[in-house]
């Protein structure tokens, strides 16, 4: 399995990392605590959250992070930093 991320998925990984970082901070949780609860290293969490880095990670890690943040995985994947105007202009609404 390749660790390279397809171009079309790069922004998705970055957006997910930003959502994870924002929720972690809202929960008052350090990267160290999230890493401990997710069974990954702090450096892995740091790389996932870094907005300028595309760090692919497994579904297992994703589910562990969602559990540690006490959020449904679907809600985490749907978390967005885009304004409502952009969100309401989805393919479903066309």
N, C-alpha and C positions, 0 to 999 in steps of 0.2 A: 504494500500500500504506500503510495507516494505521500510525502509530507508537503509537497507543493500544493498551493491553493490556486484553484482556477481564478482567473481574473474576475469573473462575474461574482465570485463569492468573497472576494477580498473585503469589500465594504461591509458585507454581512458579518464577517468575523470581527471587524473593527467596531461596528455598531453594537454587537453583542458584548464585546469587552467593555465598552463605555457604559452600557446598561448595567453590567455586573459591578463595575466600579462605583457607579452612582448609587445603586441599591445597597452595596456594602457600606458605603459611607453613611447613607440614611439610617442604616441599622446600627451605626456606631461601632462597626466591626473593623479591626485592623486586617491587613493582608495576611499577617501571621495567623490570626484566628481563623480566617476563612480557609486558608491553606490547611490548617490542622483539621478543621471540620470536614474538608473536602478530600482529605487524604492525598494531597499533592504538595509540592514544595512551594514556599513563598515566592521563589523566583519564577515558577510557572504561573502563579496568579498574577504576579507583576507583569509578565510578558503578555498574558491574556488581556489585561486591563490597559496596557500601553496603547494609546491611540495611533501612534505611528508605526506600530508593529503588527504584522498579521501572524498570529500564532494559532495554528489549527489545534484543536483538541478533540478528544474522543467524546462520544455520547455519554460514556460512563462518567467522565470528568464533569461534563455539563450537568448531568443529573445530580452528581454529588454537590456541585456548586449550588444548584437550585435548592436542594434539600437544606444545605447549610444556611442559605439566605431565607429559608422558609417561604418559598414562592413556588407556585406550580410551574413546571418547566415550560408549559405552553405560554404562560403569562410572561415569563422571562424572555422567551424567543420573540414574543410580540411587543416587548418593550421598545419604545422608540424615542429618539430625541428630535424627531421631526415635528414641525408645527402642525396643528390640527388641519390647516388648509391643505397640506400635502397628503396627510393621512386619509382625508375624505375623498381624495381624487384617486382612489385605487382602481384596479382592473375590474373589481366586482361591481363598481358603481357605473361602469361605462356601458 
